[in-house]
Amino acid sequence: MTSLPSPRPTTPSTLHFTKGHGTHNDFVLVADTRGDLDLSPEQVRRLADRRGGIGGDGVIRLAPTAAIARAGEAVADAVLAEEPGAIWFMDYRNADGSVAEMCGNGVRVFTAFAEALGLATLDGGGELALGTRAGVRRVRKEDGPDGTPWYAVDMGPWHLPGGPEAEAAGADAAVAVRGWTAPRPALSVDVGNPHTVVALASTAELEALDLTRAPQVAPLPAHGTNVELVVPLGEETDGETGLTTGRVRMRVHERGVGETQSCGTGAVAAALAVRTWASAGGRTPVDTWFVDVPGGLLRVRALEGGRAELAGPAELVFTGETRL
């Protein structure tokens, strides 16, 4: 892994940063180990600007959870009450400067960043518990399908906002995409942040979508929603292990960002929506899913107790300094 300099105090004018990505969902990462950095929405937008800044789908600040609590965010107090060991907090901002609950790809990249800074050790079976605005997230390390390190994140509880009625109907919303003649049914899935999932009939239709404009969702959740367009690719059973896995292909339009190469929480929502549809159709639910996104491959597992796990790679690309 890339060796990074030790964290150092930042000034109002100069910011030390690292660029990282998880399946090409990319972020500007900032180590604020003293908890005294306050990035304005305008500064976040400039950092994330792909022409006038560093460029990224979002900005992640690593800060002490206690400092987030002192700043008045009650969720940080709840994080420490649940897990006193979650001393670091992922302060995530979308590219447009808005605050987001959390980001599944971002959690993995945050963890790789914490490792590089010497703030976490996951090799040898270690675990990192960190705080997010969606609660505590726990991360472990494993070998990915290609032998490279993957990070597996317990994403916490998920649910269908539409309840049993939406589960039975397979939908509780409608989504319109530029070029469609009519809206299509969609299922709302909450994974700590809001998602709306639409099933398509073919990969050709998926590839032809125009996502240069945000899909229109009705009813629109109060804080907006991410929209996943998915094609279920079926299930297969391993002859040696007997494990049945499903596969899904996905594109995503993220609120506050636009179309991205990947979305971790979106992959979880997509897999769980397809699993829900299969179950409603009378099929035995499959718990492990591989999700193909434009930026790579992710794995989603439905866990006991209504929780989910997301696994995939994370890479730190370069470091530098910029003037705010």
Residue, then its C-alpha position, 0 to 999 in steps of 0.5 A: m500500500t502507498s506510504l503516506p506522510s504522518p498527519r499534520p496540522t492544516t492551516p486555513s489556506t493549505l490543505h494536505f490531501t490524499k486521493g483514493h477510490g473504491t471501484h472508481n468511486d473516487f474521493v478527496l481524503v483529508a486527515d483532521t486528527r485534531g478535529d479543528l478543520d471546518l470545510s465549507p460547502e464552497q470549499v468542498r465543491r472546489l476540492a471535488d471539481r474535476r476541472g478546477g480542483i482535485g476532482g472526486d465524487g465526494v470529500i471525506r474528512l477523517a476526524p475524532t468522533a469526540a470532535i464531531a460530538r463537540a460540534g453538536e452532532a448528536v449522532a457522534d454521541a450515539v456512535l460513542a455510546e454504542e462503540p467507545g472504540a469508534i474513535w474516528f469518524m467519517d465526515y462525508r460530503n457529496a461533490d455539491g457540498s451537501v452532507a451525506e449520511m455515509c458511503g459504502n465505497g467511502v467507508r472502505v477507502f476511509t479504512a485504507f486511509a486510516e491504515a496508511l496513516g497508522l491509525a488502524t491495523l486490519d492485517g491479521g484479523g483486526e477490525l476497525a470500528l468507525g463512526t458515520r452519520a448512519g451509525v457505527r460501521r465495522v470493517r475487516k480485511e480479506d482476500g478478494p477474488d483476484g487475490t488483492p485485499w478487499y475490505a468487508v463492511d458491516m453496513g448495519p440494518w437495512h429496511l424497506p421504507g414502504g413496509p410489507e405492502a411494498e415488499a408484496a407489490g415489489a414497488d412503492a415509487a415510480v422513476a422517470v429517466r430521460g428518453w423513457t415514454a413513461p415512469r417505471p415502478a421502483l422499490s425504495v430501500d434504506v441502507g442508512n441512506p435512501h435508494t430507489v431501485v428500478a429493474l430493467a429487462s436487458t444489459a443493452e437497455l441499461e447501457a443505453l440509458d441517458l443519466t446525464r440528467a437526474p432521474q425523477v422519483a415520485p414520491l421523492p424522499a425528503h432528503g432526495t434519493n440515489v437511483e439504481l438501474v439494475v439488470p438481474l443476471g440470475e443465480e448459480t450454484d457452486g458444485e463444490t461448496g453448494l453455495t448459491t450466489g446471484r449476480v446483478r449489473m447496475r448503473v447509478h445516479e447519486r444525489g448531489v453528484g450525478e452518475t458515478q462509476s460505483c456506489g457501495t450503498g447502491a450496490v447493497a440496495a440493488a442486491l437487496a431489491v433483487r433479492t426481495w423481488a425473487s422472494a416475493g415471486g416465491r423463490t428461496p432468497v439468495d444471501t450472497w450477490f455479486v454486483d457489476v458496476p462500471g468501476g468494477l465488482l462488489r459483493v453484498r451479503a444479507l446477514e442475520g438480524g436484517r443487516a447487510e455486508l458490502a465487500g470490495p477493493a479500496e485504493l489510495v492513488f496519490t497525495g498532495e497539497t492544495r490551497l483553499 
